Amino acid sequence: MARELLQGEKGSVNVEGMIDIREMTVGIVDDIETMCKSIRGMLKVLGYGRTYLYAHNGSEALKMLRDHSVDLLIMDWNMPVMSGLEALYRIREEETTRDLPVIMVTAEANREMVAEAAESDIDAYLLKPLTVKSLGDKIFSVVQKVNDPPLMFVHLKKARAHKEEGNTSLALTEIKAALKADPSSSKPLREMGILYFETGNLENAEKWLRKASAMNKYDVVACHYLGELYLTTNHIDRAVKYFDKAMQISPRHVGRGIHFGKTLLQKGLQTRAGKVFEKAIDLSRGNTALMEEVAVFCMENGAHALAVHWFESVLKKQPTRVDLLLHIGVIFEKTDDPMKAIDTFSRILKTDPDHQEALLHLAKNYVAVDQVLRAEKMVKRVLDLDAENPDARELMRRLI
């Protein structure tokens, strides 16, 4: 398509679904206000766009898209509150914005970005520092692709529509046409595998997903679905291999790795689950919230040793968290290890000497090891704090 056709004449009526490069509304998202103004200035020099909207993090960008019709989004990769990458996932999940062309601005292109392009359909990257030429060339290329999309994308879009309507046969026909249109892309192979997976044809799903993974070693989606497939067929070693590969390619798949670990745990495979949790949390760079999530899940599912391990890991970073010590103490109490329980509840009293729940648990565990006088002392401390405490009164009656 010629540049003149892309740009159009000012005031011209745009064909539905087409972008008039001169009249378009551009969303500019960057946490640095001067960067937003710089991009706007470059766009004005280029003559690209008529209306410019601004946001300074991913959350603001999502609100912008809810409130306004935007033709093109130029968004920074790393921002506070919500990153550009997280915002992009949300954009692709919404039917009204999933086909919005997005250009990501980043200081460094790396393997993770290649993987995210495969998963989230990032339309293009721009490396800092930006220039008028690099910005103009990239926008022209992206708009041209929207206005005159490659045949493969046309077929895949039709396949998606058929799949959403429940017409698997037509979806499959369109995916095959997409593969024929561009046999060098892993995307039609992956979409074929996903369609077969979702319809329960696991043999064909495995074949096509493995082809996609072999063609593009960064196709993180194919790796994830292969992990799910092998988990479904109870080939745990293969599932571990592909979930691990997905996490290595893209840290975003840490969450899916955690889900995999939880599934293994529910299957009774605690050792394997523990290794998956270790790998995922290591890749998350020791995310404390993730550690706590895993610890609580392990506790709730009877994996006591794993739960204690992760609660203690959180405590190393947040040593004043008496609620976590309480969880650990209760675990030791439930597993008939009163001495460790006593040690743990005593740790709570060093931080909060009047913690009534810890005092009562200490009393119960002192009883378990025949240290009745110490138990009475703990109960009396609770009653001094709250003379009407029903648990303390009941325990005192039993001790007397």
N, C-alpha and C positions, 0 to 999 in steps of 0.2 A: 504494500500500500504506500502510495506516495506521501511525502511529508505534508503536502498541501491538503490532501484528503483528510489526513489525521487532524490537522489544525482547524480546518473549516473556516467559514467566514463568521465574523462576529454577528450575533443576532440570528444565526441560522438555526433551524429546528434540527435537533439531534435525533438520529435514529435510535429507537428503543434499545437499550443495552450498550450503545456506543458511547464513547467518551469524546467530547469536544475538548481538545487539549488546551484551547485558549479560554474556553468558558467554564471549565470544570471547577468544582469546589475541592480544595486540597486541605486535608487535615494534617497539621504539623505537630508532632508530639516529641518533646524533649524537656528534660528537667531544667535545662539552662535556658533562660529566657532570651539571652543574646543569640543563642544558636537558632531558636525559632525565628527570630527577626532576620538572621543571616540567610536562612533558607528562603524565607519570604522574599528577601531582597533579590536573591538569585533567580527565583521564579519570575519576579517582575522584569528582570533583565531579559530573561528568556521569552517573556510574553506568555508564560504558561499559567493558566488559571485566572479566574476572576475573583473568587471568594476564598479567603484563607481563614481557617479555624485553628485554634491553639489548645493544646493540653500539655500538662507538665509531668504526667505519669500515666501508667496504663489504666488506672481506675478512671481518671479524668477522660482518657481517650474513649473508653467504653460509654461514658455518659454523653460525650460529644456525638458518638455514632447513634445513640438512642434519640438524641434531640435534633439531629440534623442529617440531611442527605449528603453524603460525602462520596466523591468519585475516586479519589486516590488518597492513601494514607502514607505519610512519610514519618517513620517512628524510630526513635532511638532504641537500641538493644537493652542497655543497662540504665535503669531509672529506679529511684526510691518508690516506696509504697507498693507499686506493682510494676514489674519490669515489662519491657516491650514484648518479650517472648511470652510471658504469661498472658498479657492482653491479647496477643495473637491467637493463642489457643481458644480464648473465649470468643474472639471474632469468628473463628472458623467453626465454632460449635453452633452459632446462631444462624438460622436460615436466612435472615434478612441481610447478614453481612458476610456470610461464608465465602462469597465470590469477590469480595472487595479486594482490589489490587493493593498490596502492601509492599513498600520498600523499607527495608530495615537498615538503619545507619549504625555502624559499629566501628570500633577502633581496631578490631582484629578479626580476621576471618580464620576459623579453625574447624576441626573435625565436627565439633558439636553443631556448628551452624549448618554444615552440610547435611547432617542427620535431621536437623529440624526443618530444613528446606524440604526434605523428603516427606516429613510427616505433616507439616503445617502449611505446605504450599506457599512458602515465602516467595514472592514474585521476583525479588531482586535484593541484592545487598549493595550498600554504598560504604566504602571505607573512608574514614576520616583521615586527613582533612578534606572536606568537600571543595570542589571547584565548580564554577558555572558549567564548564564543559562536561565534567563527570556526572553532575546532577541532570543536566539537560539530556545527555545521551541515554542515561538510565531511564528517565521518565518517558522519553520518546519510545524506547524499546518496550517498556511495560504497557504503555497505552496502545501501541501497535498490536501487541499480543492480545490485548482485550478486544480491540476492534476487529482484528483478523486472526483469531486463535488458530494454533496448529490443529490439524485434523484429529490428532490423538486426543487432545483435550475436549474437542467437541464430542467425540464418541464417549469419553469417560463421563462427561457431564450428563449425556443422555442416559448412560448406564446407571448413574446415581439416581436419576429421576425414576427410571423403571424399577429400580430396587426399592425405592421408597414407596412406590405404588404396589409393591408386592409381585411385580412381574419379573420373576427370576430369568425366564427364558429370553425375554427381550434384553434384559440387562447383560446376560451372557453374550448375546449376539453383538451388542455394542462394544463390550470389552474386547472381544475377538477382533472387531474392526479397528479398535484403538491399537491393538498389538500389531496388526497388519500395517497401520499407518506409521508406526514408529517402533520397529522391532528392536531398536537399540536402547529403549527405555525400560527400566525395571518396573515402572508404575503399573502398566497394564497387567504384567505378570502377577504383581502383588494383589491388584484388585481382583484378578481371577481367583487367586488363592483364597482371599478373604470371602468372596462370594460363595465358593464351595464350602469353606469352613462354616459359614453362617447357615448354610442349608444342610449341614450334616454329612457332606461328602468328603470325609477326612482324607481318603486316599488321594483324590485329585487336589485337595487343598494342600496337602504336604508337597506334592509334585510341583505345583506352581509357586508356592511360597519359597521352596528351596531354590527354584530357578531364579526368583527375584533376588534372594539373598546372595546367590552366587554371582549374579550379574552386577549387583551393586553392594559392595561390602558395608556401605553406610546406610543401607535400607533398614532402618531401625524398626519400622512397622512390620516388615516381613519377619524379622527376628522375634519380635514380640508375639506375633500370631503363631509362629512355629513353637514358641514356648508354651502358649496356651493349648495348642494342638497336642503336643506331647504330654502335657499335664492331663488333658482329657483322656488320652489313651494309656495313661499311667506309665509312660516311658520317662521316669523321673530324671535319669541322668541326661537324657537329651533335652528335657525341659530346662534343667539347670544350665546347660550349655548355652541355650539360646536366650534365656532371660539374662544370664550373665553378660552375654555379648551385647544385648540391647542396652544394659546399664553402662557398659564400657563405652559404647558409642555415644550415648546421650544421658547425662545425669538426670534429665527429666524422667527417665525410666526407673529412677530409684524408687519412686512411688509404686510402680508396677512390680518392682522387685520385692518390695515390702509385702505387697498383696500376695505374691508368689510364696514368700516365706510363711505368711499366715495360712495359706492353703496347705502347705506341707505340714505345718503344725497341726492343723485340724485333721490331717490324714494320719497323725501319730508319728510323723517322721521328724522328731525333735532335733536330732543331730544335724540333719540336712537343713532344716529350717534355721537353726542357729548359724550355720555357715552363710546362708543367703542373707540373713539379717546383718551379719558382720560385713559382708561385701557391700551391701546397699548403704549402710550407715557410713562406712569408710568412704564410699564415693560421694556421699552427701557432705563430706568434710565434718563429720561428727555433729550433725544437726541435732540439737538437744531435744527439740519437740518430737523429732522422729524417734529418738531413743525412748522417750517417755511413752509414746504411742505403742511401740513394740513391747515395752515392759508391761504396760497395762493389759495388752492383748495376751501376752504370755501368762500373766497372773490369772486372767479370767479363763484361760484354757488349760490350766493345770501344769504349765511348763514352769515350775517354781524356780529351778536353778537359773533358767534364762531370764526370768522376771527379775530376780535379785541382781543378776549381772548388769542388766540395763538400768535398773533403778540406781545402783551404785555408780554406774557411769555418769548418770545425770547429776548425782550428788557431788561428784568430783568438780563439776562446773558450778553447781548451785548448792553449796554445803549447808545452807540454812533451811533447806526444804524439809521441814519436819513431817509433812504429809507423806513424803516418799519413804522416810524412815518408818513411819507408821505402817505403810504397805509392806515393807520388808519384814518388820517385826511380826505382823499378822501371818505372813507366809511361813516364817519359822515356827510360829505357834501352831499353824495348821499341819505342818509336816513333822510335828512332835520333836522339835529341837528347842526345848525351853531355854537352854543356856544361851544359845545364839539370840533367841527372842529377848531374853533379859538384857543382853549386851546392847541390842538395838534400841529397845525402849529406854534404856539408860542414856543412850546418846541423845535422845529427844530431850530429856530432862536437863542436859547440859545447856541446851539452847532455850528451853522453856520449862523451868522448874515446876510450874503449876499446870502442866498439860494433863488434864484430868483423864483423858482417854489412855494416855501412856501410863499413868499411874495405876489405873485399873488393870491394864494388860500386864503390867509388872507384877501386881498382886496375884493374878491368876497363874502366872508362870512360876512365881515363888512357891505357890501351893503345889504346883506340879513337881517341884524338886524338893518338897518337904521343908521348905524354909518359911514356916507359918508366921513366925514373929516378923519377918521382913514383909510378908504379905499384909499383916495387920497394920504395919507402919504405913504402907502405901495407901491402904483404904482410909486410914485416919486422916491422912493428908488431903484426900479427896473430900471427906466429910467436913474438914475444917474450911475448905473452899466452898463447899455446897452441901449443907447439912441435909438437904432433901434429895440428894442424888439417889435415884432409885437403884441403880446398879451397885453403887457403893454400899447402900443400906442392906441390899440382899446378900452381897458378898460377906459383909460383916456378920450377918446372922449365921451364915454357913460356917464362918471361921470360929465363932463363939460356940 
